Amino acid sequence: MATGNTQMKVYHALLSSPGARYEDLGPDYHERQRDHTRRLSRLIGEIGSLGYEVTLCRRPQPQDTPAA
């Protein structure tokens, strides 16, 4: 049931955005995301324990920057 629901979400996203392309995220996508989130939380906690306030912002990726 969960797999069918996920597939329907993917189909809906692809059909509702004509220029969209499907990209397989890989079998370990969720594990990589979880590990990244845990590491980020741990590092923020360590910096905070040293007396610093942490503010995060994501750097733009090369494909996100406008061409000059």
N, CA, C, O and CB atoms as a CASP TS submission, in Angstrom:
PFRMAT TS
TARGET T0000
AUTHOR 0000-0000-0000
METHOD Language model
MODEL 1
PARENT N/A
ATOM      1  N   MET     1       0.818  -1.183   0.000  1.00  0.00           N
ATOM      2  CA  MET     1       0.000   0.000   0.000  1.00  0.00           C
ATOM      3  C   MET     1       0.867   1.254   0.000  1.00  0.00           C
ATOM      4  O   MET     1       0.590   2.189  -0.751  1.00  0.00           O
ATOM      5  CB  MET     1      -0.933  -0.006   1.195  1.00  0.00           C
ATOM      6  N   ALA     2       1.910   1.292   0.827  1.00  0.00           N
ATOM      7  CA  ALA     2       2.773   2.473   0.906  1.00  0.00           C
ATOM      8  C   ALA     2       3.513   2.692  -0.413  1.00  0.00           C
ATOM      9  O   ALA     2       3.703   3.832  -0.839  1.00  0.00           O
ATOM     10  CB  ALA     2       3.781   2.327   2.063  1.00  0.00           C
ATOM     11  N   THR     3       3.932   1.599  -1.058  1.00  0.00           N
ATOM     12  CA  THR     3       4.642   1.725  -2.332  1.00  0.00           C
ATOM     13  C   THR     3       3.726   2.318  -3.395  1.00  0.00           C
ATOM     14  O   THR     3       4.141   3.181  -4.169  1.00  0.00           O
ATOM     15  CB  THR     3       5.177   0.355  -2.793  1.00  0.00           C
ATOM     16  N   GLY     4       2.495   1.860  -3.429  1.00  0.00           N
ATOM     17  CA  GLY     4       1.526   2.403  -4.389  1.00  0.00           C
ATOM     18  C   GLY     4       1.270   3.876  -4.146  1.00  0.00           C
ATOM     19  O   GLY     4       1.155   4.649  -5.096  1.00  0.00           O
ATOM     20  N   ASN     5       1.181   4.273  -2.895  1.00  0.00           N
ATOM     21  CA  ASN     5       0.962   5.677  -2.561  1.00  0.00           C
ATOM     22  C   ASN     5       2.144   6.520  -3.031  1.00  0.00           C
ATOM     23  O   ASN     5       1.954   7.599  -3.593  1.00  0.00           O
ATOM     24  CB  ASN     5       0.747   5.849  -1.043  1.00  0.00           C
ATOM     25  N   THR     6       3.356   6.033  -2.804  1.00  0.00           N
ATOM     26  CA  THR     6       4.550   6.752  -3.240  1.00  0.00           C
ATOM     27  C   THR     6       4.579   6.874  -4.755  1.00  0.00           C
ATOM     28  O   THR     6       4.897   7.936  -5.290  1.00  0.00           O
ATOM     29  CB  THR     6       5.816   6.048  -2.742  1.00  0.00           C
ATOM     30  N   GLN     7       4.250   5.798  -5.443  1.00  0.00           N
ATOM     31  CA  GLN     7       4.230   5.832  -6.904  1.00  0.00           C
ATOM     32  C   GLN     7       3.205   6.833  -7.418  1.00  0.00           C
ATOM     33  O   GLN     7       3.470   7.548  -8.384  1.00  0.00           O
ATOM     34  CB  GLN     7       3.930   4.445  -7.464  1.00  0.00           C
ATOM     35  N   MET     8       2.051   6.891  -6.790  1.00  0.00           N
ATOM     36  CA  MET     8       1.022   7.847  -7.214  1.00  0.00           C
ATOM     37  C   MET     8       1.502   9.281  -7.013  1.00  0.00           C
ATOM     38  O   MET     8       1.215  10.146  -7.840  1.00  0.00           O
ATOM     39  CB  MET     8      -0.289   7.614  -6.435  1.00  0.00           C
ATOM     40  N   LYS     9       2.225   9.546  -5.932  1.00  0.00           N
ATOM     41  CA  LYS     9       2.771  10.895  -5.707  1.00  0.00           C
ATOM     42  C   LYS     9       3.773  11.259  -6.793  1.00  0.00           C
ATOM     43  O   LYS     9       3.787  12.389  -7.281  1.00  0.00           O
ATOM     44  CB  LYS     9       3.439  10.988  -4.320  1.00  0.00           C
ATOM     45  N   VAL    10       4.613  10.298  -7.169  1.00  0.00           N
ATOM     46  CA  VAL    10       5.604  10.543  -8.226  1.00  0.00           C
ATOM     47  C   VAL    10       4.896  10.802  -9.545  1.00  0.00           C
ATOM     48  O   VAL    10       5.232  11.756 -10.245  1.00  0.00           O
ATOM     49  CB  VAL    10       6.579   9.345  -8.365  1.00  0.00           C
ATOM     50  N   TYR    11       3.928   9.975  -9.896  1.00  0.00           N
ATOM     51  CA  TYR    11       3.185  10.153 -11.143  1.00  0.00           C
ATOM     52  C   TYR    11       2.496  11.513 -11.176  1.00  0.00           C
ATOM     53  O   TYR    11       2.541  12.216 -12.186  1.00  0.00           O
ATOM     54  CB  TYR    11       2.151   9.033 -11.317  1.00  0.00           C
ATOM     55  N   HIS    12       1.866  11.873 -10.076  1.00  0.00           N
ATOM     56  CA  HIS    12       1.169  13.158 -10.005  1.00  0.00           C
ATOM     57  C   HIS    12       2.149  14.316 -10.205  1.00  0.00           C
ATOM     58  O   HIS    12       1.864  15.251 -10.953  1.00  0.00           O
ATOM     59  CB  HIS    12       0.441  13.302  -8.653  1.00  0.00           C
ATOM     60  N   ALA    13       3.298  14.253  -9.536  1.00  0.00           N
ATOM     61  CA  ALA    13       4.299  15.321  -9.657  1.00  0.00           C
ATOM     62  C   ALA    13       4.805  15.428 -11.093  1.00  0.00           C
ATOM     63  O   ALA    13       4.975  16.531 -11.612  1.00  0.00           O
ATOM     64  CB  ALA    13       5.479  15.067  -8.697  1.00  0.00           C
ATOM     65  N   LEU    14       5.046  14.289 -11.732  1.00  0.00           N
ATOM     66  CA  LEU    14       5.554  14.306 -13.103  1.00  0.00           C
ATOM     67  C   LEU    14       4.502  14.790 -14.095  1.00  0.00           C
ATOM     68  O   LEU    14       4.814  15.543 -15.018  1.00  0.00           O
ATOM     69  CB  LEU    14       6.034  12.921 -13.499  1.00  0.00           C
ATOM     70  N   LEU    15       3.270  14.363 -13.908  1.00  0.00           N
ATOM     71  CA  LEU    15       2.213  14.757 -14.834  1.00  0.00           C
ATOM     72  C   LEU    15       1.778  16.205 -14.647  1.00  0.00           C
ATOM     73  O   LEU    15       1.349  16.839 -15.611  1.00  0.00           O
ATOM     74  CB  LEU    15       1.023  13.850 -14.669  1.00  0.00           C
ATOM     75  N   SER    16       1.876  16.739 -13.449  1.00  0.00           N
ATOM     76  CA  SER    16       1.436  18.107 -13.206  1.00  0.00           C
ATOM     77  C   SER    16       2.510  19.133 -13.561  1.00  0.00           C
ATOM     78  O   SER    16       2.227  20.330 -13.610  1.00  0.00           O
ATOM     79  CB  SER    16       1.033  18.269 -11.757  1.00  0.00           C
ATOM     80  N   SER    17       3.731  18.682 -13.807  1.00  0.00           N
ATOM     81  CA  SER    17       4.829  19.573 -14.218  1.00  0.00           C
ATOM     82  C   SER    17       5.401  19.045 -15.526  1.00  0.00           C
ATOM     83  O   SER    17       6.235  18.139 -15.505  1.00  0.00           O
ATOM     84  CB  SER    17       5.948  19.666 -13.109  1.00  0.00           C
ATOM     85  N   PRO    18       4.978  19.584 -16.655  1.00  0.00           N
ATOM     86  CA  PRO    18       5.387  19.030 -17.948  1.00  0.00           C
ATOM     87  C   PRO    18       6.903  18.967 -18.164  1.00  0.00           C
ATOM     88  O   PRO    18       7.378  18.065 -18.853  1.00  0.00           O
ATOM     89  CB  PRO    18       4.777  19.839 -19.040  1.00  0.00           C
ATOM     90  N   GLY    19       7.666  19.892 -17.601  1.00  0.00           N
ATOM     91  CA  GLY    19       9.113  19.893 -17.803  1.00  0.00           C
ATOM     92  C   GLY    19       9.867  19.035 -16.811  1.00  0.00           C
ATOM     93  O   GLY    19      11.091  18.934 -16.892  1.00  0.00           O
ATOM     94  N   ALA    20       9.171  18.417 -15.880  1.00  0.00           N
ATOM     95  CA  ALA    20       9.829  17.641 -14.828  1.00  0.00           C
ATOM     96  C   ALA    20      10.392  16.345 -15.385  1.00  0.00           C
ATOM     97  O   ALA    20       9.821  15.745 -16.295  1.00  0.00           O
ATOM     98  CB  ALA    20       8.853  17.343 -13.688  1.00  0.00           C
ATOM     99  N   ARG    21      11.504  15.926 -14.835  1.00  0.00           N
ATOM    100  CA  ARG    21      12.122  14.652 -15.203  1.00  0.00           C
ATOM    101  C   ARG    21      12.277  13.821 -13.943  1.00  0.00           C
ATOM    102  O   ARG    21      12.592  14.353 -12.878  1.00  0.00           O
ATOM    103  CB  ARG    21      13.503  14.865 -15.908  1.00  0.00           C
ATOM    104  N   TYR    22      12.057  12.521 -14.058  1.00  0.00           N
ATOM    105  CA  TYR    22      12.210  11.629 -12.920  1.00  0.00           C
ATOM    106  C   TYR    22      13.684  11.353 -12.694  1.00  0.00           C
ATOM    107  O   TYR    22      14.419  11.079 -13.642  1.00  0.00           O
ATOM    108  CB  TYR    22      11.435  10.314 -13.136  1.00  0.00           C
ATOM    109  N   GLU    23      14.119  11.423 -11.450  1.00  0.00           N
ATOM    110  CA  GLU    23      15.495  11.110 -11.092  1.00  0.00           C
ATOM    111  C   GLU    23      15.477  10.128  -9.930  1.00  0.00           C
ATOM    112  O   GLU    23      14.963  10.433  -8.854  1.00  0.00           O
ATOM    113  CB  GLU    23      16.294  12.400 -10.726  1.00  0.00           C
ATOM    114  N   ASP    24      16.040   8.953 -10.155  1.00  0.00           N
ATOM    115  CA  ASP    24      16.094   7.947  -9.101  1.00  0.00           C
ATOM    116  C   ASP    24      17.114   8.388  -8.057  1.00  0.00           C
ATOM    117  O   ASP    24      18.265   8.671  -8.391  1.00  0.00           O
ATOM    118  CB  ASP    24      16.457   6.544  -9.679  1.00  0.00           C
ATOM    119  N   LEU    25      16.702   8.447  -6.810  1.00  0.00           N
ATOM    120  CA  LEU    25      17.558   8.924  -5.737  1.00  0.00           C
ATOM    121  C   LEU    25      18.470   7.840  -5.175  1.00  0.00           C
ATOM    122  O   LEU    25      19.379   8.133  -4.398  1.00  0.00           O
ATOM    123  CB  LEU    25      16.718   9.493  -4.637  1.00  0.00           C
ATOM    124  N   GLY    26      18.235   6.613  -5.557  1.00  0.00           N
ATOM    125  CA  GLY    26      19.091   5.518  -5.112  1.00  0.00           C
ATOM    126  C   GLY    26      18.492   4.770  -3.935  1.00  0.00           C
ATOM    127  O   GLY    26      17.653   5.306  -3.210  1.00  0.00           O
ATOM    128  N   PRO    27      18.926   3.528  -3.748  1.00  0.00           N
ATOM    129  CA  PRO    27      18.349   2.695  -2.699  1.00  0.00           C
ATOM    130  C   PRO    27      18.716   3.139  -1.284  1.00  0.00           C
ATOM    131  O   PRO    27      18.016   2.800  -0.330  1.00  0.00           O
ATOM    132  CB  PRO    27      18.782   1.282  -2.896  1.00  0.00           C
ATOM    133  N   ASP    28      19.797   3.888  -1.141  1.00  0.00           N
ATOM    134  CA  ASP    28      20.226   4.307   0.194  1.00  0.00           C
ATOM    135  C   ASP    28      19.925   5.786   0.466  1.00  0.00           C
ATOM    136  O   ASP    28      20.513   6.380   1.369  1.00  0.00           O
ATOM    137  CB  ASP    28      21.715   4.048   0.362  1.00  0.00           C
ATOM    138  N   TYR    29      19.019   6.375  -0.305  1.00  0.00           N
ATOM    139  CA  TYR    29      18.711   7.804  -0.175  1.00  0.00           C
ATOM    140  C   TYR    29      18.279   8.167   1.244  1.00  0.00           C
ATOM    141  O   TYR    29      18.797   9.121   1.825  1.00  0.00           O
ATOM    142  CB  TYR    29      17.615   8.198  -1.163  1.00  0.00           C
ATOM    143  N   HIS    30      17.339   7.414   1.804  1.00  0.00           N
ATOM    144  CA  HIS    30      16.814   7.746   3.131  1.00  0.00           C
ATOM    145  C   HIS    30      17.890   7.580   4.218  1.00  0.00           C
ATOM    146  O   HIS    30      17.942   8.362   5.166  1.00  0.00           O
ATOM    147  CB  HIS    30      15.596   6.862   3.455  1.00  0.00           C
ATOM    148  N   GLU    31      18.731   6.575   4.076  1.00  0.00           N
ATOM    149  CA  GLU    31      19.826   6.388   5.038  1.00  0.00           C
ATOM    150  C   GLU    31      20.813   7.551   4.973  1.00  0.00           C
ATOM    151  O   GLU    31      21.262   8.044   6.007  1.00  0.00           O
ATOM    152  CB  GLU    31      20.560   5.059   4.769  1.00  0.00           C
ATOM    153  N   ARG    32      21.150   7.992   3.758  1.00  0.00           N
ATOM    154  CA  ARG    32      22.073   9.125   3.611  1.00  0.00           C
ATOM    155  C   ARG    32      21.472  10.388   4.208  1.00  0.00           C
ATOM    156  O   ARG    32      22.175  11.155   4.865  1.00  0.00           O
ATOM    157  CB  ARG    32      22.419   9.355   2.130  1.00  0.00           C
ATOM    158  N   GLN    33      20.182  10.615   3.988  1.00  0.00           N
ATOM    159  CA  GLN    33      19.516  11.791   4.539  1.00  0.00           C
ATOM    160  C   GLN    33      19.509  11.737   6.064  1.00  0.00           C
ATOM    161  O   GLN    33      19.792  12.736   6.726  1.00  0.00           O
ATOM    162  CB  GLN    33      18.078  11.899   4.002  1.00  0.00           C
ATOM    163  N   ARG    34      19.187  10.577   6.616  1.00  0.00           N
ATOM    164  CA  ARG    34      19.143  10.412   8.069  1.00  0.00           C
ATOM    165  C   ARG    34      20.525  10.643   8.674  1.00  0.00           C
ATOM    166  O   ARG    34      20.660  11.345   9.676  1.00  0.00           O
ATOM    167  CB  ARG    34      18.625   9.007   8.440  1.00  0.00           C
ATOM    168  N   ASP    35      21.559  10.047   8.056  1.00  0.00           N
ATOM    169  CA  ASP    35      22.918  10.212   8.562  1.00  0.00           C
ATOM    170  C   ASP    35      23.347  11.674   8.497  1.00  0.00           C
ATOM    171  O   ASP    35      23.989  12.173   9.421  1.00  0.00           O
ATOM    172  CB  ASP    35      23.895   9.336   7.767  1.00  0.00           C
ATOM    173  N   HIS    36      23.000  12.356   7.422  1.00  0.00           N
ATOM    174  CA  HIS    36      23.338  13.772   7.261  1.00  0.00           C
ATOM    175  C   HIS    36      22.653  14.600   8.349  1.00  0.00           C
ATOM    176  O   HIS    36      23.279  15.470   8.953  1.00  0.00           O
ATOM    177  CB  HIS    36      22.926  14.278   5.853  1.00  0.00           C
ATOM    178  N   THR    37      21.390  14.336   8.596  1.00  0.00           N
ATOM    179  CA  THR    37      20.628  15.082   9.606  1.00  0.00           C
ATOM    180  C   THR    37      21.200  14.841  10.998  1.00  0.00           C
ATOM    181  O   THR    37      21.344  15.780  11.781  1.00  0.00           O
ATOM    182  CB  THR    37      19.139  14.680   9.569  1.00  0.00           C
ATOM    183  N   ARG    38      21.523  13.599  11.306  1.00  0.00           N
ATOM    184  CA  ARG    38      22.105  13.285  12.623  1.00  0.00           C
ATOM    185  C   ARG    38      23.446  13.984  12.818  1.00  0.00           C
ATOM    186  O   ARG    38      23.707  14.549  13.880  1.00  0.00           O
ATOM    187  CB  ARG    38      22.283  11.767  12.783  1.00  0.00           C
ATOM    188  N   ARG    39      24.289  13.945  11.800  1.00  0.00           N
ATOM    189  CA  ARG    39      25.609  14.583  11.904  1.00  0.00           C
ATOM    190  C   ARG    39      25.463  16.087  12.081  1.00  0.00           C
ATOM    191  O   ARG    39      26.156  16.694  12.897  1.00  0.00           O
ATOM    192  CB  ARG    39      26.462  14.277  10.655  1.00  0.00           C
ATOM    193  N   LEU    40      24.558  16.683  11.312  1.00  0.00           N
ATOM    194  CA  LEU    40      24.325  18.112  11.412  1.00  0.00           C
ATOM    195  C   LEU    40      23.851  18.489  12.807  1.00  0.00           C
ATOM    196  O   LEU    40      24.333  19.465  13.383  1.00  0.00           O
ATOM    197  CB  LEU    40      23.310  18.559  10.370  1.00  0.00           C
ATOM    198  N   SER    41      22.915  17.730  13.354  1.00  0.00           N
ATOM    199  CA  SER    41      22.406  17.998  14.700  1.00  0.00           C
ATOM    200  C   SER    41      23.505  17.873  15.747  1.00  0.00           C
ATOM    201  O   SER    41      23.590  18.686  16.667  1.00  0.00           O
ATOM    202  CB  SER    41      21.261  17.045  15.034  1.00  0.00           C
ATOM    203  N   ARG    42      24.341  16.857  15.603  1.00  0.00           N
ATOM    204  CA  ARG    42      25.430  16.655  16.560  1.00  0.00           C
ATOM    205  C   ARG    42      26.423  17.806  16.509  1.00  0.00           C
ATOM    206  O   ARG    42      26.861  18.299  17.549  1.00  0.00           O
ATOM    207  CB  ARG    42      26.147  15.331  16.284  1.00  0.00           C
ATOM    208  N   LEU    43      26.780  18.237  15.300  1.00  0.00           N
ATOM    209  CA  LEU    43      27.743  19.333  15.172  1.00  0.00           C
ATOM    210  C   LEU    43      27.180  20.651  15.700  1.00  0.00           C
ATOM    211  O   LEU    43      27.901  21.422  16.332  1.00  0.00           O
ATOM    212  CB  LEU    43      28.159  19.497  13.715  1.00  0.00           C
ATOM    213  N   ILE    44      25.917  20.910  15.448  1.00  0.00           N
ATOM    214  CA  ILE    44      25.286  22.119  15.975  1.00  0.00           C
ATOM    215  C   ILE    44      25.294  22.085  17.494  1.00  0.00           C
ATOM    216  O   ILE    44      25.560  23.102  18.134  1.00  0.00           O
ATOM    217  CB  ILE    44      23.842  22.263  15.446  1.00  0.00           C
ATOM    218  N   GLY    45      25.007  20.925  18.077  1.00  0.00           N
ATOM    219  CA  GLY    45      25.030  20.781  19.529  1.00  0.00           C
ATOM    220  C   GLY    45      26.415  21.020  20.104  1.00  0.00           C
ATOM    221  O   GLY    45      26.560  21.668  21.141  1.00  0.00           O
ATOM    222  N   GLU    46      27.434  20.497  19.432  1.00  0.00           N
ATOM    223  CA  GLU    46      28.799  20.694  19.911  1.00  0.00           C
ATOM    224  C   GLU    46      29.204  22.167  19.865  1.00  0.00           C
ATOM    225  O   GLU    46      29.800  22.678  20.813  1.00  0.00           O
ATOM    226  CB  GLU    46      29.771  19.861  19.083  1.00  0.00           C
ATOM    227  N   ILE    47      28.883  22.841  18.772  1.00  0.00           N
ATOM    228  CA  ILE    47      29.215  24.264  18.658  1.00  0.00           C
ATOM    229  C   ILE    47      28.439  25.067  19.698  1.00  0.00           C
ATOM    230  O   ILE    47      28.985  25.979  20.319  1.00  0.00           O
ATOM    231  CB  ILE    47      28.907  24.787  17.231  1.00  0.00           C
ATOM    232  N   GLY    48      27.160  24.723  19.888  1.00  0.00           N
ATOM    233  CA  GLY    48      26.350  25.401  20.903  1.00  0.00           C
ATOM    234  C   GLY    48      26.897  25.214  22.301  1.00  0.00           C
ATOM    235  O   GLY    48      26.845  26.130  23.122  1.00  0.00           O
ATOM    236  N   SER    49      27.425  24.021  22.578  1.00  0.00           N
ATOM    237  CA  SER    49      27.974  23.769  23.919  1.00  0.00           C
ATOM    238  C   SER    49      29.248  24.570  24.180  1.00  0.00           C
ATOM    239  O   SER    49      29.659  24.734  25.329  1.00  0.00           O
ATOM    240  CB  SER    49      28.261  22.281  24.097  1.00  0.00           C
ATOM    241  N   LEU    50      29.868  25.064  23.120  1.00  0.00           N
ATOM    242  CA  LEU    50      31.059  25.905  23.263  1.00  0.00           C
ATOM    243  C   LEU    50      30.692  27.380  23.465  1.00  0.00           C
ATOM    244  O   LEU    50      31.568  28.234  23.599  1.00  0.00           O
ATOM    245  CB  LEU    50      31.957  25.755  22.031  1.00  0.00           C
ATOM    246  N   GLY    51      29.387  27.664  23.485  1.00  0.00           N
ATOM    247  CA  GLY    51      28.939  29.023  23.748  1.00  0.00           C
ATOM    248  C   GLY    51      28.617  29.841  22.515  1.00  0.00           C
ATOM    249  O   GLY    51      28.453  31.057  22.605  1.00  0.00           O
ATOM    250  N   TYR    52      28.525  29.199  21.375  1.00  0.00           N
ATOM    251  CA  TYR    52      28.217  29.910  20.143  1.00  0.00           C
ATOM    252  C   TYR    52      26.764  29.691  19.754  1.00  0.00           C
ATOM    253  O   TYR    52      26.171  28.659  20.067  1.00  0.00           O
ATOM    254  CB  TYR    52      29.146  29.458  19.011  1.00  0.00           C
ATOM    255  N   GLU    53      26.202  30.679  19.069  1.00  0.00           N
ATOM    256  CA  GLU    53      24.859  30.536  18.508  1.00  0.00           C
ATOM    257  C   GLU    53      25.034  30.152  17.041  1.00  0.00           C
ATOM    258  O   GLU    53      25.832  30.761  16.329  1.00  0.00           O
ATOM    259  CB  GLU    53      24.005  31.867  18.667  1.00  0.00           C
ATOM    260  N   VAL    54      24.307  29.166  16.600  1.00  0.00           N
ATOM    261  CA  VAL    54      24.466  28.644  15.249  1.00  0.00           C
ATOM    262  C   VAL    54      23.278  29.057  14.389  1.00  0.00           C
ATOM    263  O   VAL    54      22.124  28.836  14.754  1.00  0.00           O
ATOM    264  CB  VAL    54      24.610  27.109  15.270  1.00  0.00           C
ATOM    265  N   THR    55      23.576  29.656  13.250  1.00  0.00           N
ATOM    266  CA  THR    55      22.558  29.988  12.253  1.00  0.00           C
ATOM    267  C   THR    55      22.978  29.325  10.954  1.00  0.00           C
ATOM    268  O   THR    55      24.107  29.510  10.500  1.00  0.00           O
ATOM    269  CB  THR    55      22.389  31.552  12.077  1.00  0.00           C
ATOM    270  N   LEU    56      22.095  28.562  10.358  1.00  0.00           N
ATOM    271  CA  LEU    56      22.425  27.827   9.144  1.00  0.00           C
ATOM    272  C   LEU    56      21.721  28.415   7.938  1.00  0.00           C
ATOM    273  O   LEU    56      20.573  28.852   8.017  1.00  0.00           O
ATOM    274  CB  LEU    56      22.062  26.361   9.296  1.00  0.00           C
ATOM    275  N   CYS    57      22.428  28.416   6.823  1.00  0.00           N
ATOM    276  CA  CYS    57      21.807  28.720   5.541  1.00  0.00           C
ATOM    277  C   CYS    57      22.520  27.867   4.497  1.00  0.00           C
ATOM    278  O   CYS    57      23.731  27.658   4.568  1.00  0.00           O
ATOM    279  CB  CYS    57      21.891  30.263   5.195  1.00  0.00           C
ATOM    280  N   ARG    58      21.766  27.390   3.549  1.00  0.00           N
ATOM    281  CA  ARG    58      22.316  26.495   2.532  1.00  0.00           C
ATOM    282  C   ARG    58      23.018  27.318   1.452  1.00  0.00           C
ATOM    283  O   ARG    58      22.476  28.302   0.950  1.00  0.00           O
ATOM    284  CB  ARG    58      21.197  25.612   1.908  1.00  0.00           C
ATOM    285  N   ARG    59      24.235  26.893   1.107  1.00  0.00           N
ATOM    286  CA  ARG    59      24.963  27.546   0.019  1.00  0.00           C
ATOM    287  C   ARG    59      24.336  27.138  -1.297  1.00  0.00           C
ATOM    288  O   ARG    59      23.892  25.998  -1.435  1.00  0.00           O
ATOM    289  CB  ARG    59      26.476  27.182   0.048  1.00  0.00           C
ATOM    290  N   PRO    60      24.287  28.040  -2.272  1.00  0.00           N
ATOM    291  CA  PRO    60      23.735  27.664  -3.580  1.00  0.00           C
ATOM    292  C   PRO    60      24.643  26.655  -4.274  1.00  0.00           C
ATOM    293  O   PRO    60      25.867  26.772  -4.230  1.00  0.00           O
ATOM    294  CB  PRO    60      23.547  28.910  -4.471  1.00  0.00           C
ATOM    295  N   GLN    61      24.041  25.685  -4.902  1.00  0.00           N
ATOM    296  CA  GLN    61      24.784  24.701  -5.660  1.00  0.00           C
ATOM    297  C   GLN    61      25.172  25.317  -7.005  1.00  0.00           C
ATOM    298  O   GLN    61      24.521  26.264  -7.445  1.00  0.00           O
ATOM    299  CB  GLN    61      23.953  23.398  -5.852  1.00  0.00           C
ATOM    300  N   PRO    62      26.207  24.810  -7.668  1.00  0.00           N
ATOM    301  CA  PRO    62      26.645  25.392  -8.944  1.00  0.00           C
ATOM    302  C   PRO    62      25.526  25.504  -9.976  1.00  0.00           C
ATOM    303  O   PRO    62      25.479  26.490 -10.712  1.00  0.00           O
ATOM    304  CB  PRO    62      27.766  24.566  -9.519  1.00  0.00           C
ATOM    305  N   GLN    63      24.625  24.526 -10.052  1.00  0.00           N
ATOM    306  CA  GLN    63      23.540  24.587 -11.034  1.00  0.00           C
ATOM    307  C   GLN    63      22.463  25.581 -10.627  1.00  0.00           C
ATOM    308  O   GLN    63      21.636  25.953 -11.459  1.00  0.00           O
ATOM    309  CB  GLN    63      22.923  23.211 -11.223  1.00  0.00           C
ATOM    310  N   ASP    64      22.446  26.028  -9.353  1.00  0.00           N
ATOM    311  CA  ASP    64      21.448  26.979  -8.866  1.00  0.00           C
ATOM    312  C   ASP    64      21.859  28.425  -9.114  1.00  0.00           C
ATOM    313  O   ASP    64      21.020  29.323  -9.042  1.00  0.00           O
ATOM    314  CB  ASP    64      21.207  26.764  -7.387  1.00  0.00           C
ATOM    315  N   THR    65      23.134  28.666  -9.405  1.00  0.00           N
ATOM    316  CA  THR    65      23.596  30.033  -9.588  1.00  0.00           C
ATOM    317  C   THR    65      23.289  30.493 -11.001  1.00  0.00           C
ATOM    318  O   THR    65      23.425  29.718 -11.947  1.00  0.00           O
ATOM    319  CB  THR    65      25.100  30.147  -9.296  1.00  0.00           C
ATOM    320  N   PRO    66      22.875  31.749 -11.157  1.00  0.00           N
ATOM    321  CA  PRO    66      22.579  32.250 -12.503  1.00  0.00           C
ATOM    322  C   PRO    66      23.852  32.365 -13.329  1.00  0.00           C
ATOM    323  O   PRO    66      24.928  32.656 -12.808  1.00  0.00           O
ATOM    324  CB  PRO    66      21.874  33.613 -12.430  1.00  0.00           C
ATOM    325  N   ALA    67      23.707  32.133 -14.615  1.00  0.00           N
ATOM    326  CA  ALA    67      24.861  32.233 -15.516  1.00  0.00           C
ATOM    327  C   ALA    67      25.225  33.683 -15.725  1.00  0.00           C
ATOM    328  O   ALA    67      24.347  34.537 -15.848  1.00  0.00           O
ATOM    329  CB  ALA    67      24.571  31.557 -16.870  1.00  0.00           C
ATOM    330  N   ALA    68      26.512  33.968 -15.767  1.00  0.00           N
ATOM    331  CA  ALA    68      26.976  35.346 -15.926  1.00  0.00           C
ATOM    332  C   ALA    68      27.121  35.722 -17.366  1.00  0.00           C
ATOM    333  O   ALA    68      27.503  36.850 -17.674  1.00  0.00           O
ATOM    334  CB  ALA    68      28.283  35.549 -15.225  1.00  0.00           C
TER
END
